[in-house]
Amino acid sequence: MGLDISYYSNLKLSGKQTGEESDWEDHDVRIYNEKCFTYQLGSLIREHLYDTTPSSHYGGFRAGSYGGYNQWRNNLAKMAGYNDAEEVWQDETFDSFKVCNNRKDKLDSINGEIVERIKPFYELINFSDAEGSIGPEIAKKLYEDFVNFDEQAQNYTEEDWFYKLYEEWKEAFKIASENGAVLFH
């Protein structure tokens, strides 16, 4: 078992209700939530089905075993200037789980400059390693992070696997930033 990633662009909200998986069709994309790093509470996506469109692009890759992915994510954190992934997980500057649960108390005390306060790759490093989805707003921010750190990533380690996976993630967020999503499953 391990972490698989699917990504899509140009999704549209389906007229279907979420329900039994047997009601879904192959082109249905279930977005559980936009991992709640969204900067406006109104744009959270929860338990909705989306359809691909004629202009949709999609792809996927294997991010590795759960342990392998966590090792890659820890290296990503170090490359971006954190001590390790654990530092990100313990950061309470922006508690995504309170936002997910529609508890605005944490956000109410943070001004509109939260985007500048969130460091590179924060949303990916602090995201579940098992399931969930990241929507287009966060995908755009993460794609910019991947572009901005590309040269550092190429030179971060002599191990080819780190940068190969880095390129996969960069492509996924590029595609998803076009009204799409990155799904973890």
C-alpha positions in Angstrom: 0.0 0.0 0.0 1.0 3.6 -0.5 0.0 7.0 -1.6 -1.5 7.5 -5.0 -2.1 11.0 -6.5 -4.7 11.9 -9.2 -5.0 15.4 -10.5 -7.5 17.2 -12.7 -8.2 20.6 -14.3 -11.4 22.3 -15.4 -13.8 20.4 -13.2 -17.4 21.4 -12.9 -19.8 20.8 -10.0 -21.9 17.7 -10.7 -25.7 17.9 -10.2 -25.4 14.6 -8.3 -25.5 14.3 -4.5 -22.8 12.5 -2.7 -24.0 9.1 -1.7 -23.2 5.5 -2.3 -20.1 4.9 -4.3 -22.1 2.6 -6.5 -24.0 5.7 -7.8 -20.8 7.2 -9.1 -19.6 7.1 -12.7 -16.0 6.8 -13.9 -15.8 10.5 -14.6 -17.0 11.6 -11.1 -14.3 13.2 -9.0 -15.1 13.3 -5.3 -13.5 16.2 -3.5 -13.7 15.7 0.2 -12.6 19.2 1.1 -10.1 21.7 -0.1 -7.9 20.9 2.9 -9.1 24.1 4.4 -6.1 26.2 3.8 -8.4 28.3 1.7 -8.0 32.0 2.5 -11.8 32.6 2.3 -14.0 30.4 4.3 -16.7 30.6 1.6 -14.6 28.7 -0.9 -14.2 25.5 1.0 -15.3 22.4 -0.9 -16.9 19.6 1.2 -18.3 16.3 0.1 -19.2 17.3 -3.5 -19.0 15.4 -6.7 -17.4 17.0 -9.7 -17.4 16.0 -13.3 -14.6 16.3 -15.8 -15.3 18.4 -18.8 -14.1 18.3 -22.5 -11.4 20.7 -21.5 -10.2 18.7 -18.5 -6.7 17.5 -18.2 -5.8 14.8 -15.8 -3.0 12.5 -14.7 -1.7 10.6 -11.7 1.4 9.1 -10.1 2.4 7.0 -7.2 3.9 9.2 -4.5 5.5 6.1 -2.9 4.8 4.0 0.2 3.5 6.0 3.1 7.0 5.8 4.7 8.7 6.8 1.5 6.3 9.7 0.9 6.9 10.9 4.5 10.6 10.8 3.9 10.2 12.8 0.7 8.0 15.3 2.5 10.5 15.7 5.3 13.2 16.4 2.8 10.9 18.9 1.1 10.5 20.7 4.5 14.2 20.8 5.1 14.9 22.1 1.6 12.3 24.9 2.1 14.0 26.0 5.3 12.2 24.2 8.0 14.0 22.0 10.5 11.8 19.2 9.4 8.2 18.3 8.7 7.5 18.1 12.4 8.1 21.8 12.8 5.3 22.5 10.3 2.9 20.1 12.0 3.5 21.9 15.3 3.0 25.4 13.9 -0.2 26.9 15.2 -0.1 30.0 13.1 -2.8 28.7 10.9 -4.8 25.8 12.3 -6.4 24.2 9.3 -8.5 21.8 11.3 -10.4 24.6 13.0 -11.2 26.0 9.7 -12.3 22.6 8.3 -14.7 22.4 11.2 -16.1 25.8 10.5 -14.6 27.2 13.7 -13.6 30.7 12.8 -12.2 31.6 16.1 -8.6 31.2 15.0 -9.1 33.0 11.7 -11.0 35.8 13.2 -7.8 36.9 15.0 -5.7 36.8 11.8 -5.7 39.7 9.4 -6.0 39.5 5.6 -2.3 39.1 5.2 -2.3 35.4 6.1 -1.2 34.4 2.6 2.1 36.2 3.2 2.5 34.4 6.5 2.2 30.9 5.2 5.6 29.6 4.3 6.6 27.6 1.2 5.0 24.2 0.9 3.3 24.6 4.2 -0.1 23.3 2.9 1.4 20.2 1.3 3.7 19.3 4.3 0.8 19.8 6.7 -1.6 17.7 4.6 -2.8 14.2 5.3 -0.6 11.5 3.9 -3.6 9.2 3.3 -6.6 10.9 1.7 -8.2 14.2 0.9 -8.0 16.8 -1.8 -6.4 20.2 -2.5 -8.4 22.5 -4.7 -7.4 25.2 -7.2 -6.6 28.1 -4.9 -4.1 26.2 -2.9 -2.8 24.4 -6.0 -1.9 27.8 -7.4 0.1 28.7 -4.3 1.8 25.4 -4.2 2.6 25.5 -7.9 4.3 28.8 -7.4 6.3 27.3 -4.5 7.4 24.4 -6.7 8.5 26.8 -9.5 10.3 29.1 -7.1 12.3 26.3 -5.4 13.0 24.3 -8.6 16.7 25.1 -8.8 17.1 24.3 -5.1 15.3 21.0 -5.5 17.5 20.0 -8.4 20.6 20.5 -6.2 19.1 19.4 -2.9 20.3 15.8 -3.0 22.2 13.5 -5.3 19.4 11.0 -5.1 17.4 11.2 -8.3 14.1 10.1 -6.7 13.7 13.3 -4.8 13.7 15.6 -7.8 11.7 13.1 -10.0 8.9 13.2 -7.4 9.3 16.9 -7.0 8.6 17.3 -10.8 5.5 15.0 -10.5 4.1 17.2 -7.7 4.9 20.4 -9.6 3.0 19.1 -12.7 0.0 18.0 -10.5 -0.4 21.4 -8.9 0.1 23.2 -12.3 -2.8 21.2 -13.8 -5.0 21.5 -10.6 -4.5 25.3 -10.4 -6.7 25.5 -13.5 -10.0 25.0 -11.6 -9.1 21.5 -10.7 -8.0 19.4 -7.7 -5.2 17.1 -6.5 -6.6 14.0 -4.8 -4.7 11.9 -2.3 -5.9 8.2 -2.1 
